[in-house]
Amino acid sequence: MKILIFCPYYPPHIGGLESHADEFNKYLSLSEVDITVFTPHLPTESTEEEIRYKGVRIIRFPAFEIIPNYPLPKFWKIKFWKLFKDLLKQRPDFVVSRTRFFNTSLLALFYAKFKRINWLHIEHGSDFVKLNSRFKSALAKVYDYIFGRLVIWSSDKIVANSEASAEFCRKLVKGLDCDVIYRGVEIEKIENSQPALEIKKRYPDDTIITFAGRLIDGKGVDDLIRAAKDIKENYRIFIVGDGPQRKNLEKLVNETEMNDRIVFFGHKNFEETMGILKISDIFVNPSYTEGLPTVVIEAGLCAKAIIATDVGGTREIIEDGKSGILIQQKNIDSLKDRIEFLIKNPEIRLRLGENAYKEIKNKFDWIISINKYLKIFKILCSQKTSDI
């Protein structure tokens, strides 16, 4: 079986979608599936082409970000058209795209219809995109109602990565038949990551509160900073990750005079990030929108007490009051109260972390997920045969 995947971002670019896509390809290729990934050449220091796993070929086309976190092909570059022309010479059995909002899904639409090939779309989003202004958010919503809906409606099969994502797809296209397949997680890789004990030694008396993720619009990191501003207990906030909002966040830290409370680590690789999570006491995900937040899953597998906004599929990962604490998005007062509560109650932190680990460990399994995808490919193949 040969599959062509149009992916909006791919490692070494960092994010939950990226890790989902890469691990999906890794485990799918074990079933003797040949995979070609067509993805933006971002970051630009990554290689233009590589064989990442046996049977997984990555092709990166010239691209730029018109706004942060939204890549577009450099259509004026001959290189882009040459690469796309070479793709058109191939004859994959299936086309796969991810997240209706990115233009790579429109490329998948064109390719699938032009070549008359079955097209599976995997949706990661669970709400309209929220940007740093009402005007931009309104434009994004209009885009979704036109092009996002077109992608969802035109594909041969939709798979959502959470129940929340499935509900959003049905909001865009009424009566949609949409399956839900949770991502897997490489649990052994997380468990084998070593705690960052040298970092912990620098803050022996502090409760460590960590955020990990890209510093982009909608992640709510500024809410975390504002919520912690007036907390009197000993704590440090670790911000792990980088992105276009970092300068604004550093400016906010200066304005709130919290330089001695907050540590920006910048980009860290997977093992380093897991090492920091393992020495943390509380993990906070204050995001405004999510599909199925990978980092919440990872924090749970590190047995950490989690505070997260109740958005997207987050409540499909943790149960409020049992394996984590869910709060309303943008509710800074509630976030402050919950952080203070967990700082003062280490035994509750421990219980929440242990419960999160138990609940998550057996819920996200790549073998189970891939078998479900293979079943869908088989059904699509049989439908195609019967249509001939």
BALOBA-1460 file (C-alpha; in Angstrom, 3 decimals):
// residues 388
<rec num="1" residu="m" x="0.000" y="0.000" z="0.000"/>
<rec num="2" residu="k" x="1.252" y="3.491" z="-0.886"/>
<rec num="3" residu="i" x="0.052" y="6.619" z="0.893"/>
<rec num="4" residu="l" x="0.739" y="10.278" z="0.124"/>
<rec num="5" residu="i" x="0.362" y="12.550" z="3.160"/>
<rec num="6" residu="f" x="-0.018" y="16.330" z="2.963"/>
<rec num="7" residu="c" x="1.100" y="17.631" z="6.348"/>
<rec num="8" residu="p" x="1.076" y="21.319" z="7.449"/>
<rec num="9" residu="y" x="4.149" y="20.861" z="9.656"/>
<rec num="10" residu="y" x="6.518" y="17.994" z="10.346"/>
<rec num="11" residu="p" x="9.465" y="17.386" z="12.686"/>
<rec num="12" residu="p" x="11.901" y="18.943" z="13.390"/>
<rec num="13" residu="h" x="9.102" y="21.519" z="13.631"/>
<rec num="14" residu="i" x="7.653" y="21.100" z="17.127"/>
<rec num="15" residu="g" x="4.050" y="20.544" z="18.165"/>
<rec num="16" residu="g" x="1.394" y="17.985" z="19.003"/>
<rec num="17" residu="l" x="0.267" y="17.625" z="15.394"/>
<rec num="18" residu="e" x="3.869" y="17.082" z="14.349"/>
<rec num="19" residu="s" x="4.500" y="14.322" z="16.882"/>
<rec num="20" residu="h" x="1.151" y="12.693" z="16.006"/>
<rec num="21" residu="a" x="2.046" y="12.741" z="12.308"/>
<rec num="22" residu="d" x="5.557" y="11.395" z="12.806"/>
<rec num="23" residu="e" x="4.610" y="8.582" z="15.186"/>
<rec num="24" residu="f" x="1.604" y="7.702" z="13.001"/>
<rec num="25" residu="n" x="3.954" y="7.267" z="10.036"/>
<rec num="26" residu="k" x="6.464" y="5.317" z="12.101"/>
<rec num="27" residu="y" x="3.926" y="2.736" z="13.272"/>
<rec num="28" residu="l" x="1.977" y="2.613" z="10.024"/>
<rec num="29" residu="s" x="5.162" y="1.844" z="8.101"/>
<rec num="30" residu="l" x="5.612" y="-1.284" z="10.253"/>
<rec num="31" residu="s" x="2.584" y="-2.700" z="8.396"/>
<rec num="32" residu="e" x="4.484" y="-2.645" z="5.089"/>
<rec num="33" residu="v" x="3.008" y="0.692" z="4.033"/>
<rec num="34" residu="d" x="5.097" y="3.029" z="1.865"/>
<rec num="35" residu="i" x="4.566" y="6.643" z="2.904"/>
<rec num="36" residu="t" x="5.503" y="9.906" z="1.209"/>
<rec num="37" residu="v" x="5.031" y="13.118" z="3.221"/>
<rec num="38" residu="f" x="4.709" y="16.464" z="1.421"/>
<rec num="39" residu="t" x="5.264" y="19.243" z="3.929"/>
<rec num="40" residu="p" x="6.582" y="22.839" z="4.208"/>
<rec num="41" residu="h" x="10.345" y="23.299" z="4.470"/>
<rec num="42" residu="l" x="10.099" y="24.800" z="7.947"/>
<rec num="43" residu="p" x="12.308" y="25.282" z="9.833"/>
<rec num="44" residu="t" x="14.535" y="26.101" z="6.874"/>
<rec num="45" residu="e" x="17.580" y="24.433" z="8.452"/>
<rec num="46" residu="s" x="15.890" y="21.039" z="8.085"/>
<rec num="47" residu="t" x="16.810" y="18.871" z="5.104"/>
<rec num="48" residu="e" x="14.833" y="19.212" z="1.868"/>
<rec num="49" residu="e" x="14.363" y="15.454" z="1.669"/>
<rec num="50" residu="e" x="14.995" y="12.511" z="3.961"/>
<rec num="51" residu="i" x="14.097" y="8.906" z="4.677"/>
<rec num="52" residu="r" x="12.938" y="9.140" z="8.267"/>
<rec num="53" residu="y" x="11.966" y="5.498" z="8.815"/>
<rec num="54" residu="k" x="11.993" y="2.492" z="6.540"/>
<rec num="55" residu="g" x="9.390" y="3.276" z="3.902"/>
<rec num="56" residu="v" x="8.759" y="6.861" z="5.077"/>
<rec num="57" residu="r" x="10.026" y="9.547" z="2.700"/>
<rec num="58" residu="i" x="9.789" y="13.233" z="3.639"/>
<rec num="59" residu="i" x="9.704" y="15.872" z="0.876"/>
<rec num="60" residu="r" x="9.816" y="19.499" z="2.035"/>
<rec num="61" residu="f" x="8.621" y="22.215" z="-0.338"/>
<rec num="62" residu="p" x="9.613" y="25.931" z="-0.223"/>
<rec num="63" residu="a" x="7.304" y="27.733" z="2.198"/>
<rec num="64" residu="f" x="6.903" y="30.783" z="4.405"/>
<rec num="65" residu="e" x="4.592" y="31.807" z="7.241"/>
<rec num="66" residu="i" x="2.199" y="34.559" z="6.181"/>
<rec num="67" residu="i" x="1.281" y="34.837" z="9.857"/>
<rec num="68" residu="p" x="2.855" y="32.851" z="12.714"/>
<rec num="69" residu="n" x="1.846" y="29.195" z="12.619"/>
<rec num="70" residu="y" x="0.237" y="29.369" z="9.172"/>
<rec num="71" residu="p" x="2.602" y="28.244" z="6.388"/>
<rec num="72" residu="l" x="2.037" y="28.848" z="2.695"/>
<rec num="73" residu="p" x="3.921" y="27.403" z="-0.278"/>
<rec num="74" residu="k" x="6.218" y="29.766" z="-2.145"/>
<rec num="75" residu="f" x="4.110" y="29.490" z="-5.282"/>
<rec num="76" residu="w" x="6.504" y="31.734" z="-7.200"/>
<rec num="77" residu="k" x="9.340" y="29.274" z="-6.750"/>
<rec num="78" residu="i" x="10.017" y="26.873" z="-9.629"/>
<rec num="79" residu="k" x="11.194" y="24.361" z="-7.037"/>
<rec num="80" residu="f" x="7.696" y="24.084" z="-5.546"/>
<rec num="81" residu="w" x="6.073" y="23.370" z="-8.909"/>
<rec num="82" residu="k" x="8.760" y="20.857" z="-9.836"/>
<rec num="83" residu="l" x="8.194" y="18.948" z="-6.585"/>
<rec num="84" residu="f" x="4.416" y="19.031" z="-7.036"/>
<rec num="85" residu="k" x="4.724" y="17.898" z="-10.656"/>
<rec num="86" residu="d" x="6.837" y="14.954" z="-9.494"/>
<rec num="87" residu="l" x="4.080" y="14.068" z="-7.013"/>
<rec num="88" residu="l" x="1.538" y="14.040" z="-9.808"/>
<rec num="89" residu="k" x="3.583" y="11.356" z="-11.552"/>
<rec num="90" residu="q" x="3.103" y="9.042" z="-8.573"/>
<rec num="91" residu="r" x="0.124" y="6.753" z="-8.123"/>
<rec num="92" residu="p" x="-0.548" y="6.357" z="-4.395"/>
<rec num="93" residu="d" x="-3.440" y="4.258" z="-3.165"/>
<rec num="94" residu="f" x="-4.604" y="6.922" z="-0.718"/>
<rec num="95" residu="v" x="-4.146" y="10.599" z="0.061"/>
<rec num="96" residu="v" x="-4.116" y="11.767" z="3.700"/>
<rec num="97" residu="s" x="-4.336" y="15.334" z="5.031"/>
<rec num="98" residu="r" x="-4.321" y="16.841" z="8.515"/>
<rec num="99" residu="t" x="-6.335" y="19.760" z="9.944"/>
<rec num="100" residu="r" x="-8.770" y="21.467" z="7.595"/>
<rec num="101" residu="f" x="-7.447" y="24.985" z="8.325"/>
<rec num="102" residu="f" x="-4.047" y="24.540" z="6.675"/>
<rec num="103" residu="n" x="-3.612" y="24.963" z="2.933"/>
<rec num="104" residu="t" x="-1.918" y="21.568" z="2.674"/>
<rec num="105" residu="s" x="-5.436" y="20.154" z="3.016"/>
<rec num="106" residu="l" x="-6.440" y="22.161" z="-0.067"/>
<rec num="107" residu="l" x="-3.441" y="20.694" z="-1.899"/>
<rec num="108" residu="a" x="-4.660" y="17.246" z="-0.853"/>
<rec num="109" residu="l" x="-8.137" y="18.077" z="-2.145"/>
<rec num="110" residu="f" x="-6.790" y="19.090" z="-5.545"/>
<rec num="111" residu="y" x="-4.473" y="16.087" z="-5.755"/>
<rec num="112" residu="a" x="-7.096" y="13.539" z="-4.729"/>
<rec num="113" residu="k" x="-9.756" y="14.859" z="-7.101"/>
<rec num="114" residu="f" x="-7.348" y="15.331" z="-10.001"/>
<rec num="115" residu="k" x="-5.925" y="11.822" z="-9.619"/>
<rec num="116" residu="r" x="-9.271" y="10.290" z="-8.577"/>
<rec num="117" residu="i" x="-7.765" y="8.741" z="-5.457"/>
<rec num="118" residu="n" x="-9.472" y="8.097" z="-2.112"/>
<rec num="119" residu="w" x="-8.759" y="10.825" z="0.402"/>
<rec num="120" residu="l" x="-8.717" y="10.440" z="4.199"/>
<rec num="121" residu="h" x="-8.683" y="13.627" z="6.253"/>
<rec num="122" residu="i" x="-7.538" y="13.607" z="9.905"/>
<rec num="123" residu="e" x="-8.913" y="16.531" z="11.904"/>
<rec num="124" residu="h" x="-6.981" y="17.831" z="14.910"/>
<rec num="125" residu="g" x="-8.926" y="21.019" z="15.653"/>
<rec num="126" residu="s" x="-11.996" y="21.335" z="17.834"/>
<rec num="127" residu="d" x="-12.909" y="24.990" z="17.374"/>
<rec num="128" residu="f" x="-12.422" y="27.980" z="15.123"/>
<rec num="129" residu="v" x="-8.917" y="29.400" z="15.211"/>
<rec num="130" residu="k" x="-8.500" y="32.143" z="17.816"/>
<rec num="131" residu="l" x="-5.827" y="34.742" z="17.052"/>
<rec num="132" residu="n" x="-4.610" y="37.835" z="18.905"/>
<rec num="133" residu="s" x="-7.314" y="40.150" z="17.572"/>
<rec num="134" residu="r" x="-11.036" y="39.918" z="16.995"/>
<rec num="135" residu="f" x="-10.617" y="40.945" z="13.374"/>
<rec num="136" residu="k" x="-8.097" y="38.191" z="12.617"/>
<rec num="137" residu="s" x="-10.224" y="35.642" z="14.482"/>
<rec num="138" residu="a" x="-13.271" y="36.713" z="12.457"/>
<rec num="139" residu="l" x="-11.339" y="36.308" z="9.212"/>
<rec num="140" residu="a" x="-10.189" y="32.860" z="10.325"/>
<rec num="141" residu="k" x="-13.801" y="31.895" z="11.033"/>
<rec num="142" residu="v" x="-14.900" y="33.018" z="7.567"/>
<rec num="143" residu="y" x="-12.035" y="31.019" z="6.064"/>
<rec num="144" residu="d" x="-13.168" y="27.954" z="7.987"/>
<rec num="145" residu="y" x="-16.759" y="28.252" z="6.863"/>
<rec num="146" residu="i" x="-15.575" y="28.386" z="3.239"/>
<rec num="147" residu="f" x="-12.402" y="26.335" z="2.890"/>
<rec num="148" residu="g" x="-12.475" y="24.320" z="6.111"/>
<rec num="149" residu="r" x="-15.998" y="23.183" z="5.336"/>
<rec num="150" residu="l" x="-14.948" y="22.411" z="1.751"/>
<rec num="151" residu="v" x="-12.161" y="20.120" z="2.987"/>
<rec num="152" residu="i" x="-14.425" y="18.307" z="5.458"/>
<rec num="153" residu="w" x="-17.246" y="17.938" z="2.921"/>
<rec num="154" residu="s" x="-15.040" y="16.848" z="-0.005"/>
<rec num="155" residu="s" x="-12.929" y="14.149" z="1.641"/>
<rec num="156" residu="d" x="-13.923" y="10.490" z="1.296"/>
<rec num="157" residu="k" x="-13.472" y="9.801" z="5.002"/>
<rec num="158" residu="i" x="-13.030" y="11.949" z="8.106"/>
<rec num="159" residu="v" x="-11.218" y="10.780" z="11.238"/>
<rec num="160" residu="a" x="-11.114" y="13.074" z="14.272"/>
<rec num="161" residu="n" x="-8.419" y="12.773" z="16.930"/>
<rec num="162" residu="s" x="-10.961" y="13.411" z="19.712"/>
<rec num="163" residu="e" x="-14.700" y="13.490" z="20.330"/>
<rec num="164" residu="a" x="-14.426" y="17.270" z="20.545"/>
<rec num="165" residu="s" x="-12.825" y="17.416" z="17.084"/>
<rec num="166" residu="a" x="-15.551" y="15.146" z="15.698"/>
<rec num="167" residu="e" x="-18.235" y="17.427" z="17.138"/>
<rec num="168" residu="f" x="-16.587" y="20.436" z="15.493"/>
<rec num="169" residu="c" x="-16.463" y="18.654" z="12.128"/>
<rec num="170" residu="r" x="-20.194" y="17.944" z="12.414"/>
<rec num="171" residu="k" x="-20.698" y="21.618" z="13.188"/>
<rec num="172" residu="l" x="-19.069" y="22.536" z="9.883"/>
<rec num="173" residu="v" x="-20.861" y="19.814" z="7.904"/>
<rec num="174" residu="k" x="-24.238" y="18.680" z="9.233"/>
<rec num="175" residu="g" x="-24.857" y="14.928" z="9.331"/>
<rec num="176" residu="l" x="-21.191" y="14.099" z="8.800"/>
<rec num="177" residu="d" x="-20.036" y="10.504" z="9.314"/>
<rec num="178" residu="c" x="-16.901" y="10.949" z="11.406"/>
<rec num="179" residu="d" x="-14.864" y="8.317" z="13.254"/>
<rec num="180" residu="v" x="-12.783" y="9.082" z="16.348"/>
<rec num="181" residu="i" x="-9.362" y="7.482" z="16.675"/>
<rec num="182" residu="y" x="-7.153" y="8.579" z="19.537"/>
<rec num="183" residu="r" x="-3.450" y="8.994" z="18.925"/>
<rec num="184" residu="g" x="-0.966" y="6.639" z="20.471"/>
<rec num="185" residu="v" x="1.870" y="7.654" z="22.770"/>
<rec num="186" residu="e" x="5.373" y="6.213" z="23.023"/>
<rec num="187" residu="i" x="5.055" y="5.485" z="26.724"/>
<rec num="188" residu="e" x="8.376" y="3.657" z="27.036"/>
<rec num="189" residu="k" x="10.206" y="6.668" z="25.587"/>
<rec num="190" residu="i" x="8.623" y="8.926" z="28.223"/>
<rec num="191" residu="e" x="9.306" y="6.508" z="31.075"/>
<rec num="192" residu="n" x="12.951" y="6.128" z="30.019"/>
<rec num="193" residu="s" x="13.556" y="9.894" z="30.016"/>
<rec num="194" residu="q" x="15.682" y="10.941" z="32.965"/>
<rec num="195" residu="p" x="14.539" y="13.662" z="35.424"/>
<rec num="196" residu="a" x="16.449" y="16.956" z="35.086"/>
<rec num="197" residu="l" x="17.836" y="16.738" z="38.613"/>
<rec num="198" residu="e" x="20.526" y="19.373" z="38.062"/>
<rec num="199" residu="i" x="17.803" y="21.916" z="37.288"/>
<rec num="200" residu="k" x="15.796" y="20.817" z="40.320"/>
<rec num="201" residu="k" x="18.805" y="21.402" z="42.584"/>
<rec num="202" residu="r" x="18.721" y="25.112" z="41.689"/>
<rec num="203" residu="y" x="15.244" y="25.494" z="43.192"/>
<rec num="204" residu="p" x="15.153" y="23.109" z="46.185"/>
<rec num="205" residu="d" x="12.464" y="24.987" z="48.140"/>
<rec num="206" residu="d" x="10.173" y="25.985" z="45.265"/>
<rec num="207" residu="t" x="7.052" y="24.366" z="43.874"/>
<rec num="208" residu="i" x="7.793" y="23.926" z="40.175"/>
<rec num="209" residu="i" x="4.972" y="24.914" z="37.810"/>
<rec num="210" residu="t" x="5.584" y="24.096" z="34.145"/>
<rec num="211" residu="f" x="4.124" y="25.018" z="30.789"/>
<rec num="212" residu="a" x="5.471" y="23.252" z="27.704"/>
<rec num="213" residu="g" x="4.524" y="24.061" z="24.124"/>
<rec num="214" residu="r" x="4.931" y="26.515" z="21.276"/>
<rec num="215" residu="l" x="4.678" y="30.147" z="22.312"/>
<rec num="216" residu="i" x="1.971" y="31.199" z="19.865"/>
<rec num="217" residu="d" x="-1.396" y="32.954" z="19.959"/>
<rec num="218" residu="g" x="-4.056" y="31.107" z="21.886"/>
<rec num="219" residu="k" x="-1.822" y="29.149" z="24.259"/>
<rec num="220" residu="g" x="-2.755" y="31.352" z="27.219"/>
<rec num="221" residu="v" x="0.744" y="31.574" z="28.696"/>
<rec num="222" residu="d" x="0.158" y="35.240" z="29.488"/>
<rec num="223" residu="d" x="-2.830" y="34.135" z="31.593"/>
<rec num="224" residu="l" x="-0.527" y="31.847" z="33.580"/>
<rec num="225" residu="i" x="1.891" y="34.706" z="34.233"/>
<rec num="226" residu="r" x="-0.897" y="37.066" z="35.331"/>
<rec num="227" residu="a" x="-2.510" y="34.385" z="37.496"/>
<rec num="228" residu="a" x="0.738" y="33.730" z="39.374"/>
<rec num="229" residu="k" x="1.633" y="37.401" z="39.857"/>
<rec num="230" residu="d" x="0.111" y="37.771" z="43.331"/>
<rec num="231" residu="i" x="0.752" y="34.272" z="44.670"/>
<rec num="232" residu="k" x="2.877" y="34.564" z="47.821"/>
<rec num="233" residu="e" x="4.079" y="30.948" z="48.233"/>
<rec num="234" residu="n" x="7.491" y="29.804" z="47.005"/>
<rec num="235" residu="y" x="7.274" y="28.748" z="43.383"/>
<rec num="236" residu="r" x="8.999" y="28.925" z="40.009"/>
<rec num="237" residu="i" x="7.310" y="28.841" z="36.626"/>
<rec num="238" residu="f" x="9.187" y="26.998" z="33.901"/>
<rec num="239" residu="i" x="8.224" y="27.932" z="30.351"/>
<rec num="240" residu="v" x="9.551" y="25.290" z="27.971"/>
<rec num="241" residu="g" x="9.325" y="26.087" z="24.279"/>
<rec num="242" residu="d" x="9.783" y="28.906" z="21.820"/>
<rec num="243" residu="g" x="7.766" y="30.820" z="19.270"/>
<rec num="244" residu="p" x="6.666" y="34.240" z="17.996"/>
<rec num="245" residu="q" x="5.034" y="35.236" z="21.316"/>
<rec num="246" residu="r" x="8.173" y="34.808" z="23.394"/>
<rec num="247" residu="k" x="9.226" y="38.469" z="23.260"/>
<rec num="248" residu="n" x="5.757" y="39.612" z="24.290"/>
<rec num="249" residu="l" x="5.776" y="37.156" z="27.189"/>
<rec num="250" residu="e" x="9.236" y="38.300" z="28.316"/>
<rec num="251" residu="k" x="7.966" y="41.890" z="28.167"/>
<rec num="252" residu="l" x="4.985" y="40.922" z="30.338"/>
<rec num="253" residu="v" x="7.319" y="39.263" z="32.848"/>
<rec num="254" residu="n" x="9.328" y="42.496" z="33.082"/>
<rec num="255" residu="e" x="6.186" y="44.613" z="33.463"/>
<rec num="256" residu="t" x="4.854" y="42.412" z="36.262"/>
<rec num="257" residu="e" x="8.282" y="42.278" z="37.935"/>
<rec num="258" residu="m" x="8.343" y="38.481" z="37.902"/>
<rec num="259" residu="n" x="11.826" y="37.952" z="36.492"/>
<rec num="260" residu="d" x="12.900" y="36.089" z="39.629"/>
<rec num="261" residu="r" x="9.864" y="33.787" z="39.409"/>
<rec num="262" residu="i" x="9.823" y="32.727" z="35.774"/>
<rec num="263" residu="v" x="12.418" y="30.788" z="33.771"/>
<rec num="264" residu="f" x="12.305" y="30.679" z="29.968"/>
<rec num="265" residu="f" x="14.054" y="27.536" z="28.735"/>
<rec num="266" residu="g" x="13.476" y="28.060" z="25.015"/>
<rec num="267" residu="h" x="13.351" y="25.080" z="22.709"/>
<rec num="268" residu="k" x="14.142" y="21.710" z="24.280"/>
<rec num="269" residu="n" x="14.123" y="18.315" z="22.614"/>
<rec num="270" residu="f" x="11.683" y="15.608" z="23.667"/>
<rec num="271" residu="e" x="13.910" y="13.950" z="26.265"/>
<rec num="272" residu="e" x="14.873" y="17.295" z="27.809"/>
<rec num="273" residu="t" x="11.229" y="18.378" z="27.973"/>
<rec num="274" residu="m" x="10.197" y="15.129" z="29.633"/>
<rec num="275" residu="g" x="13.099" y="15.550" z="32.073"/>
<rec num="276" residu="i" x="11.790" y="18.969" z="33.104"/>
<rec num="277" residu="l" x="8.224" y="17.640" z="33.395"/>
<rec num="278" residu="k" x="9.462" y="14.902" z="35.713"/>
<rec num="279" residu="i" x="10.930" y="17.394" z="38.203"/>
<rec num="280" residu="s" x="7.799" y="19.579" z="38.065"/>
<rec num="281" residu="d" x="5.095" y="19.580" z="40.717"/>
<rec num="282" residu="i" x="2.272" y="21.090" z="38.653"/>
<rec num="283" residu="f" x="1.707" y="21.191" z="34.909"/>
<rec num="284" residu="v" x="-0.500" y="23.968" z="33.508"/>
<rec num="285" residu="n" x="-2.051" y="24.048" z="30.034"/>
<rec num="286" residu="p" x="-3.999" y="27.356" z="29.800"/>
<rec num="287" residu="s" x="-4.780" y="27.054" z="26.068"/>
<rec num="288" residu="y" x="-7.851" y="28.612" z="24.431"/>
<rec num="289" residu="t" x="-8.330" y="25.880" z="21.817"/>
<rec num="290" residu="e" x="-7.154" y="22.280" z="21.533"/>
<rec num="291" residu="g" x="-7.902" y="19.131" z="19.623"/>
<rec num="292" residu="l" x="-6.363" y="16.488" z="21.855"/>
<rec num="293" residu="p" x="-3.425" y="18.180" z="23.623"/>
<rec num="294" residu="t" x="-0.433" y="15.853" z="23.430"/>
<rec num="295" residu="v" x="1.483" y="17.633" z="26.165"/>
<rec num="296" residu="v" x="-1.358" y="16.999" z="28.646"/>
<rec num="297" residu="i" x="-1.080" y="13.292" z="27.855"/>
<rec num="298" residu="e" x="2.695" y="13.457" z="28.367"/>
<rec num="299" residu="a" x="2.356" y="15.328" z="31.666"/>
<rec num="300" residu="g" x="-0.084" y="12.669" z="32.870"/>
<rec num="301" residu="l" x="2.350" y="9.919" z="31.915"/>
<rec num="302" residu="c" x="4.935" y="11.746" z="34.015"/>
<rec num="303" residu="a" x="2.392" y="11.468" z="36.893"/>
<rec num="304" residu="k" x="2.057" y="15.226" z="37.349"/>
<rec num="305" residu="a" x="-0.836" y="17.187" z="38.808"/>
<rec num="306" residu="i" x="-2.464" y="18.904" z="35.838"/>
<rec num="307" residu="i" x="-4.413" y="22.147" z="35.627"/>
<rec num="308" residu="a" x="-5.851" y="22.646" z="32.157"/>
<rec num="309" residu="t" x="-8.501" y="24.692" z="30.450"/>
<rec num="310" residu="d" x="-11.605" y="22.699" z="29.596"/>
<rec num="311" residu="v" x="-11.228" y="23.047" z="25.821"/>
<rec num="312" residu="g" x="-11.267" y="20.551" z="22.976"/>
<rec num="313" residu="g" x="-10.554" y="16.974" z="23.954"/>
<rec num="314" residu="t" x="-8.800" y="17.802" z="27.245"/>
<rec num="315" residu="r" x="-11.613" y="16.250" z="29.310"/>
<rec num="316" residu="e" x="-11.149" y="13.077" z="27.247"/>
<rec num="317" residu="i" x="-7.670" y="12.829" z="28.801"/>
<rec num="318" residu="i" x="-8.259" y="13.831" z="32.423"/>
<rec num="319" residu="e" x="-11.310" y="13.809" z="34.682"/>
<rec num="320" residu="d" x="-11.916" y="16.963" z="36.665"/>
<rec num="321" residu="g" x="-11.196" y="16.464" z="40.357"/>
<rec num="322" residu="k" x="-9.938" y="12.900" z="39.911"/>
<rec num="323" residu="s" x="-6.969" y="12.956" z="37.535"/>
<rec num="324" residu="g" x="-6.584" y="16.684" z="37.046"/>
<rec num="325" residu="i" x="-8.273" y="20.047" z="37.421"/>
<rec num="326" residu="l" x="-10.240" y="21.637" z="34.582"/>
<rec num="327" residu="i" x="-10.933" y="25.368" z="34.484"/>
<rec num="328" residu="q" x="-12.644" y="27.773" z="32.125"/>
<rec num="329" residu="q" x="-10.427" y="29.339" z="29.484"/>
<rec num="330" residu="k" x="-9.239" y="32.917" z="30.135"/>
<rec num="331" residu="n" x="-10.396" y="32.699" z="33.772"/>
<rec num="332" residu="i" x="-7.290" y="34.091" z="35.455"/>
<rec num="333" residu="d" x="-8.824" y="34.197" z="38.945"/>
<rec num="334" residu="s" x="-9.778" y="30.519" z="38.778"/>
<rec num="335" residu="l" x="-6.313" y="29.597" z="37.522"/>
<rec num="336" residu="k" x="-4.722" y="31.525" z="40.396"/>
<rec num="337" residu="d" x="-6.946" y="29.787" z="42.954"/>
<rec num="338" residu="r" x="-6.223" y="26.308" z="41.595"/>
<rec num="339" residu="i" x="-2.462" y="26.917" z="41.499"/>
<rec num="340" residu="e" x="-2.498" y="28.171" z="45.098"/>
<rec num="341" residu="f" x="-4.599" y="25.197" z="46.157"/>
<rec num="342" residu="l" x="-2.141" y="22.677" z="44.688"/>
<rec num="343" residu="i" x="0.901" y="24.500" z="46.037"/>
<rec num="344" residu="k" x="-0.565" y="24.210" z="49.539"/>
<rec num="345" residu="n" x="-1.686" y="20.577" z="49.147"/>
<rec num="346" residu="p" x="1.187" y="18.335" z="47.997"/>
<rec num="347" residu="e" x="-0.734" y="15.167" z="48.908"/>
<rec num="348" residu="i" x="-3.510" y="16.138" z="46.465"/>
<rec num="349" residu="r" x="-0.898" y="16.840" z="43.779"/>
<rec num="350" residu="l" x="0.441" y="13.342" z="44.288"/>
<rec num="351" residu="r" x="-3.018" y="11.740" z="44.088"/>
<rec num="352" residu="l" x="-3.972" y="13.641" z="40.926"/>
<rec num="353" residu="g" x="-0.705" y="12.684" z="39.248"/>
<rec num="354" residu="e" x="-1.033" y="9.009" z="40.136"/>
<rec num="355" residu="n" x="-4.615" y="8.908" z="38.854"/>
<rec num="356" residu="a" x="-3.661" y="10.666" z="35.627"/>
<rec num="357" residu="y" x="-0.936" y="8.112" z="34.976"/>
<rec num="358" residu="k" x="-3.280" y="5.169" z="35.567"/>
<rec num="359" residu="e" x="-6.038" y="6.571" z="33.348"/>
<rec num="360" residu="i" x="-3.816" y="7.588" z="30.447"/>
<rec num="361" residu="k" x="-1.405" y="4.654" z="30.269"/>
<rec num="362" residu="n" x="-3.801" y="2.211" z="28.610"/>
<rec num="363" residu="k" x="-5.887" y="4.717" z="26.665"/>
<rec num="364" residu="f" x="-3.455" y="5.900" z="24.002"/>
<rec num="365" residu="d" x="-1.904" y="2.966" z="22.134"/>
<rec num="366" residu="w" x="-0.418" y="3.259" z="18.649"/>
<rec num="367" residu="i" x="-0.954" y="-0.403" z="17.773"/>
<rec num="368" residu="i" x="-4.682" y="-0.108" z="18.470"/>
<rec num="369" residu="s" x="-4.867" y="3.206" z="16.595"/>
<rec num="370" residu="i" x="-3.015" y="1.982" z="13.518"/>
<rec num="371" residu="n" x="-5.169" y="-1.136" z="13.272"/>
<rec num="372" residu="k" x="-8.241" y="1.104" z="13.185"/>
<rec num="373" residu="y" x="-6.718" y="3.200" z="10.391"/>
<rec num="374" residu="l" x="-5.782" y="0.088" z="8.410"/>
<rec num="375" residu="k" x="-9.384" y="-1.093" z="8.691"/>
<rec num="376" residu="i" x="-10.579" y="2.224" z="7.241"/>
<rec num="377" residu="f" x="-8.094" y="1.988" z="4.352"/>
<rec num="378" residu="k" x="-9.354" y="-1.522" z="3.639"/>
<rec num="379" residu="i" x="-12.983" y="-0.337" z="3.597"/>
<rec num="380" residu="l" x="-12.148" y="2.589" z="1.306"/>
<rec num="381" residu="c" x="-10.276" y="0.234" z="-1.015"/>
<rec num="382" residu="s" x="-13.223" y="-2.182" z="-1.203"/>
<rec num="383" residu="q" x="-15.633" y="0.690" z="-1.887"/>
<rec num="384" residu="k" x="-13.430" y="1.898" z="-4.706"/>
<rec num="385" residu="t" x="-13.308" y="-1.592" z="-6.213"/>
<rec num="386" residu="s" x="-17.083" y="-1.940" z="-6.069"/>
<rec num="387" residu="d" x="-17.489" y="1.427" z="-7.822"/>
<rec num="388" residu="i" x="-15.453" y="0.293" z="-10.832"/>
